Amino acid sequence: MTPDAHDAHYPRLPTDTDNGLLLIISGPSGVGKTTITRGVERSIPDSVFSVSCTTRAKTEADVEGVDYHFVNHDEFQELIDADAFLEWADVFGKRYGTRQKWVEEQLHRGRLVILEIDVEGAKQVKAKMPCAYSIFILPPSEDELLRRLQSRKRESQEQIAKRFAEAQREIAEAKACAVYDTFIINEDLEAAIQEAIMKVKTARVAHKQRCSDNTPS
């Protein structure tokens, strides 16, 4: 498929009759977005979590195809050159990307496809799919976010400081970029999960209604 054909093909999906909805969940490191994302996935039928491709090193705890699809830098670049990604970004020197073909297949099946991506990735997705529903997870305060980062005890103080600075930048950008449909403050984790589930269910009903309205009679 040529780039022009690809661009003409993809924007059709949010307004067709498949009922599939793309959900974007973002937030800074330490805010609890992965736990919230998994809570949404477990609670909503026909939902599926998108597994990103990454160039970062595989750890002992990682499971290929469950946590990530692990590729080297050359393979990742080949995917970029082939226009295979719905979105991709460089995060702390490691590349992460979402395979577009897989997302398209799941949407055609009417599923809720969940992407856990950063602000830059969300911008790319929203530009291609304006009907995607997007949530940004916020900490109760910057002090609390710093405390959470420090409590993980996985990184040096220098690394924590770098992540905290990046988190501050990402929060500011998320609030300013008009990409996110809603913001959820994760002060109480279970309450934040339930709020996310409620908002996603409401968005999915509205999306299905739009699809129904667009179905030729």
PASEBA-1860 file (N, C-alpha, C; in nm, 3 decimals):
! residues 217
1> MTPDAHDA> 0.084/-0.119/0.000/0.000/0.000/0.000/0.088/0.124/0.000 ~ 0.060/0.217/-0.089/0.137/0.340/-0.094/0.097/0.430/0.021 ~ 0.184/0.527/0.061/0.148/0.620/0.167/0.017/0.692/0.141 ~ -0.009/0.734/0.015/-0.133/0.805/-0.015/-0.254/0.715/0.005 ~ -0.241/0.590/-0.039/-0.351/0.496/-0.021/-0.373/0.466/0.126 ~ -0.265/0.455/0.199/-0.272/0.429/0.342/-0.345/0.542/0.413 ~ -0.311/0.667/0.382/-0.374/0.782/0.446/-0.522/0.789/0.412 ~ -0.557/0.753/0.290/-0.697/0.758/0.250/-0.777/0.649/0.318
9> HYPRLPTD> -0.711/0.537/0.345/-0.780/0.422/0.404/-0.809/0.442/0.552 ~ -0.711/0.488/0.627/-0.722/0.480/0.772/-0.828/0.571/0.833 ~ -0.842/0.701/0.791/-0.940/0.786/0.856/-1.084/0.739/0.843 ~ -1.112/0.643/0.753/-1.248/0.591/0.741/-1.293/0.517/0.865 ~ -1.200/0.457/0.937/-1.237/0.366/1.045/-1.322/0.427/1.155 ~ -1.294/0.547/1.206/-1.374/0.599/1.316/-1.520/0.624/1.281 ~ -1.554/0.632/1.152/-1.691/0.663/1.116/-1.760/0.549/1.042 ~ -1.696/0.430/1.040/-1.763/0.320/0.971/-1.857/0.248/1.067
17> TDNGLLLI> -1.902/0.129/1.032/-2.004/0.060/1.111/-1.947/-0.055/1.193 ~ -1.816/-0.058/1.214/-1.755/-0.168/1.288/-1.776/-0.157/1.438 ~ -1.806/-0.039/1.490/-1.826/-0.013/1.633/-1.699/-0.019/1.715 ~ -1.584/-0.045/1.653/-1.460/-0.046/1.729/-1.422/0.094/1.774 ~ -1.366/0.104/1.893/-1.324/0.233/1.948/-1.180/0.223/1.995 ~ -1.102/0.323/1.962/-0.963/0.330/2.008/-0.957/0.417/2.133 ~ -0.899/0.362/2.239/-0.885/0.432/2.366/-0.739/0.462/2.392 ~ -0.709/0.588/2.419/-0.574/0.631/2.453/-0.569/0.663/2.602
25> ISGPSGVG> -0.473/0.604/2.672/-0.450/0.638/2.813/-0.305/0.682/2.828 ~ -0.286/0.801/2.882/-0.152/0.858/2.899/-0.135/0.908/3.041 ~ -0.011/0.934/3.075/0.021/0.990/3.206/0.169/0.977/3.232 ~ 0.222/1.057/3.322/0.365/1.052/3.351/0.405/0.927/3.428 ~ 0.534/0.898/3.430/0.586/0.786/3.509/0.545/0.802/3.654 ~ 0.500/0.692/3.716/0.467/0.693/3.857/0.325/0.732/3.890 ~ 0.244/0.762/3.789/0.108/0.810/3.816/0.008/0.696/3.830 ~ 0.046/0.575/3.791/-0.044/0.460/3.804/-0.123/0.428/3.679
33> KTTITRGV> -0.079/0.479/3.564/-0.159/0.461/3.442/-0.166/0.315/3.397 ~ -0.059/0.238/3.418/-0.063/0.098/3.374/-0.164/0.018/3.455 ~ -0.170/0.041/3.585/-0.268/-0.028/3.669/-0.409/0.011/3.630 ~ -0.430/0.138/3.602/-0.562/0.186/3.559/-0.598/0.126/3.423 ~ -0.502/0.123/3.332/-0.525/0.065/3.200/-0.566/-0.081/3.211 ~ -0.496/-0.158/3.293/-0.529/-0.300/3.309/-0.665/-0.317/3.376 ~ -0.700/-0.225/3.467/-0.832/-0.229/3.530/-0.944/-0.209/3.429 ~ -0.924/-0.117/3.337/-1.022/-0.094/3.231/-1.032/-0.218/3.141
41> ERSIPDSV> -0.918/-0.273/3.104/-0.916/-0.390/3.015/-0.991/-0.508/3.077 ~ -0.970/-0.531/3.206/-1.035/-0.644/3.274/-1.185/-0.625/3.286 ~ -1.231/-0.502/3.292/-1.370/-0.474/3.326/-1.462/-0.454/3.207 ~ -1.406/-0.435/3.089/-1.489/-0.407/2.971/-1.475/-0.521/2.871 ~ -1.587/-0.587/2.839/-1.582/-0.697/2.742/-1.531/-0.651/2.606 ~ -1.469/-0.741/2.536/-1.419/-0.716/2.400/-1.312/-0.608/2.395 ~ -1.245/-0.584/2.507/-1.134/-0.489/2.506/-1.004/-0.565/2.488 ~ -0.907/-0.499/2.426/-0.778/-0.562/2.401/-0.669/-0.457/2.415
49> FSVSCTTR> -0.562/-0.494/2.481/-0.451/-0.402/2.505/-0.350/-0.413/2.391 ~ -0.314/-0.300/2.335/-0.217/-0.298/2.226/-0.076/-0.316/2.280 ~ -0.005/-0.416/2.229/0.132/-0.443/2.271/0.227/-0.370/2.178 ~ 0.305/-0.279/2.233/0.394/-0.195/2.152/0.520/-0.269/2.110 ~ 0.576/-0.226/1.998/0.712/-0.266/1.961/0.809/-0.174/2.034 ~ 0.923/-0.226/2.075/1.022/-0.142/2.143/1.164/-0.188/2.114 ~ 1.254/-0.092/2.122/1.397/-0.124/2.107/1.465/-0.142/2.242 ~ 1.391/-0.123/2.351/1.456/-0.136/2.481/1.490/-0.281/2.508
57> AKTEADVE> 1.587/-0.303/2.595/1.631/-0.439/2.626/1.523/-0.516/2.700 ~ 1.511/-0.642/2.671/1.416/-0.730/2.737/1.470/-0.769/2.874 ~ 1.386/-0.756/2.977/1.426/-0.796/3.111/1.380/-0.939/3.138 ~ 1.424/-0.994/3.251/1.385/-1.131/3.286/1.235/-1.141/3.310 ~ 1.173/-1.032/3.354/1.030/-1.033/3.384/0.944/-1.016/3.259 ~ 1.003/-0.969/3.151/0.926/-0.940/3.029/0.888/-1.068/2.955 ~ 0.768/-1.066/2.899/0.721/-1.176/2.815/0.699/-1.121/2.674 ~ 0.769/-1.176/2.578/0.755/-1.134/2.438/0.610/-1.151/2.392
65> GVDYHFVN> 0.555/-1.045/2.333/0.419/-1.049/2.283/0.314/-1.020/2.387 ~ 0.354/-1.013/2.513/0.261/-0.978/2.621/0.294/-0.840/2.674 ~ 0.420/-0.819/2.709/0.463/-0.688/2.757/0.500/-0.597/2.639 ~ 0.581/-0.650/2.550/0.624/-0.576/2.430/0.659/-0.676/2.321 ~ 0.669/-0.623/2.199/0.736/-0.694/2.091/0.875/-0.633/2.081 ~ 0.977/-0.711/2.108/1.114/-0.659/2.115/1.182/-0.669/1.979 ~ 1.232/-0.555/1.932/1.301/-0.549/1.803/1.429/-0.468/1.821 ~ 1.522/-0.484/1.728/1.643/-0.402/1.736/1.621/-0.270/1.661
73> HDEFQELI> 1.720/-0.182/1.667/1.704/-0.048/1.609/1.684/-0.054/1.457 ~ 1.755/-0.144/1.391/1.741/-0.155/1.245/1.601/-0.202/1.207 ~ 1.550/-0.300/1.281/1.415/-0.350/1.254/1.311/-0.242/1.278 ~ 1.330/-0.165/1.385/1.235/-0.057/1.415/1.237/0.047/1.303 ~ 1.356/0.081/1.256/1.368/0.181/1.150/1.302/0.131/1.021 ~ 1.314/0.002/0.995/1.249/-0.055/0.877/1.097/-0.040/0.886 ~ 1.042/-0.057/1.006/0.899/-0.040/1.026/0.857/0.106/1.007 ~ 0.941/0.198/1.054/0.914/0.341/1.031/0.913/0.370/0.882
81> DADAFLEW> 1.015/0.321/0.812/1.027/0.347/0.668/0.911/0.287/0.590 ~ 0.855/0.178/0.641/0.742/0.112/0.574/0.608/0.173/0.614 ~ 0.610/0.279/0.696/0.487/0.345/0.742/0.397/0.247/0.816 ~ 0.460/0.158/0.895/0.386/0.053/0.963/0.329/0.095/1.098 ~ 0.371/0.209/1.150/0.328/0.251/1.283/0.213/0.351/1.278 ~ 0.115/0.328/1.364/0.012/0.429/1.388/0.073/0.548/1.460 ~ 0.163/0.519/1.553/0.240/0.622/1.623/0.369/0.559/1.672 ~ 0.470/0.643/1.690/0.593/0.597/1.754/0.661/0.715/1.819
89> ADVFGKRY> 0.744/0.685/1.919/0.812/0.792/1.991/0.944/0.741/2.048 ~ 1.033/0.834/2.074/1.160/0.805/2.141/1.148/0.851/2.285 ~ 1.161/0.757/2.379/1.144/0.786/2.521/1.271/0.747/2.595 ~ 1.343/0.845/2.645/1.468/0.820/2.716/1.564/0.734/2.633 ~ 1.569/0.762/2.504/1.662/0.693/2.416/1.615/0.558/2.365 ~ 1.495/0.517/2.405/1.438/0.390/2.358/1.315/0.422/2.272 ~ 1.297/0.347/2.166/1.185/0.371/2.076/1.069/0.277/2.107 ~ 0.949/0.331/2.096/0.825/0.256/2.119/0.729/0.289/2.005
97> GTRQKWVE> 0.658/0.189/1.954/0.566/0.215/1.844/0.448/0.120/1.844 ~ 0.335/0.166/1.789/0.212/0.089/1.779/0.190/0.045/1.634 ~ 0.181/-0.085/1.612/0.161/-0.137/1.476/0.020/-0.104/1.427 ~ 0.010/-0.034/1.318/-0.119/0.014/1.268/-0.208/-0.098/1.216 ~ -0.150/-0.194/1.145/-0.230/-0.301/1.086/-0.306/-0.378/1.193 ~ -0.240/-0.409/1.304/-0.306/-0.483/1.411/-0.421/-0.403/1.469 ~ -0.400/-0.273/1.491/-0.507/-0.187/1.544/-0.626/-0.187/1.449 ~ -0.601/-0.171/1.320/-0.708/-0.171/1.221/-0.789/-0.301/1.227
105> EQLHRGRL> -0.719/-0.413/1.238/-0.787/-0.543/1.242/-0.880/-0.553/1.363 ~ -0.833/-0.507/1.479/-0.915/-0.515/1.600/-1.036/-0.421/1.591 ~ -1.017/-0.304/1.535/-1.129/-0.210/1.520/-1.234/-0.266/1.425 ~ -1.191/-0.332/1.321/-1.285/-0.393/1.227/-1.369/-0.501/1.296 ~ -1.316/-0.559/1.402/-1.390/-0.662/1.478/-1.480/-0.600/1.584 ~ -1.482/-0.468/1.594/-1.568/-0.400/1.689/-1.515/-0.396/1.830 ~ -1.386/-0.411/1.848/-1.329/-0.419/1.982/-1.287/-0.282/2.035 ~ -1.273/-0.274/2.166/-1.214/-0.157/2.230/-1.063/-0.180/2.234
113> VILEIDVE> -0.989/-0.101/2.160/-0.844/-0.117/2.151/-0.778/-0.012/2.240 ~ -0.699/-0.058/2.337/-0.641/0.031/2.438/-0.494/0.056/2.409 ~ -0.458/0.182/2.395/-0.319/0.222/2.378/-0.273/0.297/2.502 ~ -0.163/0.253/2.561/-0.100/0.327/2.670/0.024/0.395/2.611 ~ 0.010/0.523/2.578/0.114/0.594/2.505/0.134/0.733/2.564 ~ 0.244/0.799/2.524/0.273/0.932/2.577/0.202/1.040/2.497 ~ 0.224/1.165/2.536/0.153/1.277/2.474/0.186/1.288/2.325 ~ 0.313/1.271/2.290/0.350/1.281/2.149/0.281/1.173/2.066
121> GAKQVKAK> 0.275/1.053/2.121/0.205/0.945/2.051/0.057/0.974/2.038 ~ -0.002/1.029/2.145/-0.145/1.063/2.142/-0.175/1.167/2.035 ~ -0.086/1.262/2.019/-0.104/1.363/1.913/-0.106/1.297/1.775 ~ -0.015/1.203/1.754/-0.009/1.135/1.624/-0.137/1.057/1.597 ~ -0.185/0.986/1.701/-0.305/0.905/1.684/-0.427/0.993/1.659 ~ -0.441/1.098/1.739/-0.557/1.186/1.724/-0.560/1.255/1.588 ~ -0.443/1.283/1.533/-0.438/1.344/1.400/-0.494/1.250/1.294 ~ -0.474/1.118/1.314/-0.524/1.019/1.220/-0.665/0.973/1.255
129> MPCAYSIF> -0.695/0.969/1.386/-0.824/0.919/1.433/-0.884/1.017/1.534 ~ -0.946/1.123/1.489/-1.003/1.222/1.582/-1.110/1.165/1.674 ~ -1.172/1.053/1.633/-1.277/0.993/1.715/-1.224/0.904/1.827 ~ -1.094/0.884/1.833/-1.036/0.808/1.944/-1.068/0.880/2.075 ~ -1.093/0.803/2.180/-1.123/0.862/2.311/-0.996/0.862/2.394 ~ -0.963/0.976/2.453/-0.833/0.991/2.519/-0.845/1.038/2.663 ~ -0.768/0.972/2.750/-0.767/1.002/2.894/-0.623/1.030/2.936 ~ -0.604/1.134/3.016/-0.473/1.161/3.075/-0.485/1.147/3.226
137> ILPPSEDE> -0.397/1.067/3.286/-0.398/1.044/3.430/-0.305/1.143/3.498 ~ -0.358/1.214/3.597/-0.282/1.314/3.671/-0.255/1.267/3.814 ~ -0.144/1.308/3.873/-0.121/1.283/4.016/-0.198/1.386/4.098 ~ -0.220/1.361/4.227/-0.287/1.461/4.311/-0.207/1.590/4.322 ~ -0.075/1.576/4.318/0.014/1.692/4.325/0.151/1.651/4.275 ~ 0.235/1.748/4.245/0.372/1.717/4.202/0.451/1.654/4.316 ~ 0.428/1.699/4.439/0.498/1.641/4.554/0.467/1.493/4.568 ~ 0.339/1.458/4.548/0.299/1.318/4.559/0.359/1.235/4.446
145> LLRRLQSR> 0.366/1.292/4.328/0.428/1.220/4.216/0.575/1.193/4.244 ~ 0.646/1.291/4.295/0.787/1.272/4.329/0.802/1.164/4.436 ~ 0.713/1.165/4.535/0.718/1.062/4.640/0.699/0.923/4.581 ~ 0.605/0.909/4.487/0.580/0.779/4.424/0.701/0.732/4.343 ~ 0.763/0.824/4.271/0.882/0.788/4.193/0.995/0.741/4.285 ~ 1.013/0.810/4.397/1.118/0.774/4.491/1.089/0.642/4.561 ~ 0.961/0.611/4.584/0.925/0.490/4.657/0.948/0.364/4.576 ~ 0.960/0.376/4.444/0.982/0.257/4.361/1.122/0.200/4.380
153> KRESQEQI> 1.217/0.284/4.418/1.354/0.242/4.453/1.420/0.158/4.345 ~ 1.391/0.191/4.219/1.451/0.116/4.109/1.558/0.196/4.038 ~ 1.569/0.326/4.070/1.658/0.413/3.995/1.738/0.503/4.088 ~ 1.844/0.559/4.033/1.927/0.652/4.109/1.853/0.785/4.126 ~ 1.903/0.869/4.216/1.842/1.000/4.236/1.849/1.083/4.108 ~ 1.956/1.067/4.034/1.970/1.141/3.908/1.863/1.097/3.808 ~ 1.839/0.966/3.800/1.737/0.915/3.709/1.598/0.958/3.752 ~ 1.574/0.957/3.883/1.445/1.002/3.936/1.421/1.148/3.903
161> AKRFAEAQ> 1.525/1.229/3.921/1.513/1.372/3.890/1.481/1.394/3.743 ~ 1.541/1.312/3.657/1.516/1.322/3.513/1.371/1.284/3.482 ~ 1.324/1.177/3.542/1.186/1.134/3.520/1.087/1.238/3.573 ~ 1.118/1.297/3.687/1.029/1.396/3.746/1.020/1.520/3.657 ~ 1.133/1.564/3.605/1.134/1.679/3.515/1.055/1.649/3.388 ~ 1.071/1.528/3.335/0.997/1.488/3.217/0.847/1.481/3.247 ~ 0.812/1.433/3.368/0.671/1.425/3.407/0.609/1.564/3.414 ~ 0.681/1.659/3.470/0.631/1.797/3.476/0.607/1.852/3.336
169> REIAEAKA> 0.701/1.825/3.246/0.686/1.873/3.108/0.567/1.807/3.040 ~ 0.552/1.676/3.062/0.444/1.603/2.996/0.307/1.648/3.046 ~ 0.295/1.672/3.176/0.168/1.719/3.232/0.131/1.855/3.173 ~ 0.228/1.944/3.168/0.203/2.078/3.112/0.161/2.069/2.966 ~ 0.228/1.981/2.891/0.196/1.967/2.749/0.058/1.907/2.730 ~ 0.023/1.808/2.813/-0.108/1.744/2.802/-0.221/1.843/2.826 ~ -0.202/1.931/2.922/-0.304/2.031/2.954/-0.317/2.136/2.845 ~ -0.208/2.160/2.773/-0.206/2.269/2.675/-0.242/2.226/2.533
177> CAVYDTFI> -0.233/2.097/2.502/-0.237/2.055/2.362/-0.377/2.025/2.308 ~ -0.479/2.023/2.392/-0.617/1.999/2.348/-0.635/1.863/2.280 ~ -0.556/1.765/2.319/-0.566/1.630/2.263/-0.656/1.541/2.348 ~ -0.660/1.566/2.479/-0.727/1.474/2.571/-0.873/1.512/2.595 ~ -0.959/1.410/2.590/-1.102/1.432/2.612/-1.134/1.450/2.759 ~ -1.053/1.390/2.847/-1.079/1.402/2.989/-0.952/1.378/3.068 ~ -0.950/1.427/3.192/-0.839/1.408/3.285/-0.893/1.340/3.410 ~ -0.816/1.246/3.463/-0.853/1.176/3.586/-0.740/1.192/3.686
185> INEDLEAA> -0.772/1.240/3.806/-0.672/1.255/3.912/-0.666/1.126/3.992 ~ -0.550/1.063/3.994/-0.533/0.937/4.066/-0.487/0.965/4.209 ~ -0.583/1.001/4.291/-0.555/1.018/4.435/-0.581/0.888/4.508 ~ -0.690/0.822/4.471/-0.723/0.689/4.522/-0.730/0.596/4.401 ~ -0.647/0.493/4.399/-0.633/0.410/4.279/-0.763/0.344/4.238 ~ -0.833/0.281/4.330/-0.956/0.211/4.294/-1.062/0.308/4.242 ~ -1.070/0.426/4.304/-1.165/0.527/4.257/-1.129/0.574/4.117 ~ -1.000/0.589/4.090/-0.955/0.632/3.957/-0.988/0.526/3.852
193> IQEAIMKV> -0.969/0.398/3.888/-1.003/0.290/3.795/-1.151/0.292/3.762 ~ -1.235/0.306/3.865/-1.380/0.307/3.843/-1.424/0.428/3.761 ~ -1.361/0.543/3.784/-1.393/0.662/3.705/-1.356/0.640/3.559 ~ -1.240/0.580/3.536/-1.198/0.552/3.398/-1.294/0.456/3.330 ~ -1.333/0.349/3.400/-1.426/0.251/3.344/-1.558/0.318/3.306 ~ -1.611/0.400/3.396/-1.738/0.468/3.370/-1.729/0.558/3.247 ~ -1.621/0.635/3.238/-1.606/0.728/3.125/-1.586/0.654/2.993 ~ -1.512/0.545/2.996/-1.490/0.468/2.874/-1.619/0.402/2.828
201> KTARVAHK> -1.696/0.346/2.920/-1.824/0.285/2.882/-1.917/0.387/2.820 ~ -1.922/0.507/2.877/-2.006/0.613/2.822/-1.959/0.652/2.682 ~ -1.828/0.665/2.665/-1.773/0.701/2.534/-1.801/0.592/2.431 ~ -1.795/0.467/2.474/-1.818/0.357/2.380/-1.963/0.353/2.333 ~ -2.056/0.377/2.426/-2.198/0.382/2.388/-2.221/0.494/2.287 ~ -2.163/0.611/2.314/-2.179/0.725/2.223/-2.119/0.694/2.085 ~ -2.004/0.627/2.085/-1.939/0.592/1.958/-2.023/0.493/1.879 ~ -2.078/0.393/1.946/-2.162/0.295/1.877/-2.287/0.362/1.819
209> QRCSDNTP> -2.340/0.459/1.892/-2.457/0.531/1.842/-2.423/0.610/1.716 ~ -2.305/0.673/1.716/-2.262/0.746/1.596/-2.245/0.650/1.478 ~ -2.187/0.533/1.506/-2.170/0.435/1.399/-2.305/0.390/1.344 ~ -2.402/0.369/1.435/-2.536/0.328/1.394/-2.602/0.436/1.310 ~ -2.584/0.560/1.351/-2.642/0.672/1.276/-2.582/0.684/1.136 ~ -2.455/0.639/1.122/-2.387/0.649/0.993/-2.412/0.529/0.902 ~ -2.481/0.427/0.956/-2.508/0.307/0.877/-2.611/0.338/0.769 ~ -2.582/0.306/0.644/-2.681/0.331/0.538/-2.810/0.255/0.564
217> S> -2.923/0.319/0.544/-3.052/0.254/0.568/-3.093/0.171/0.446
END
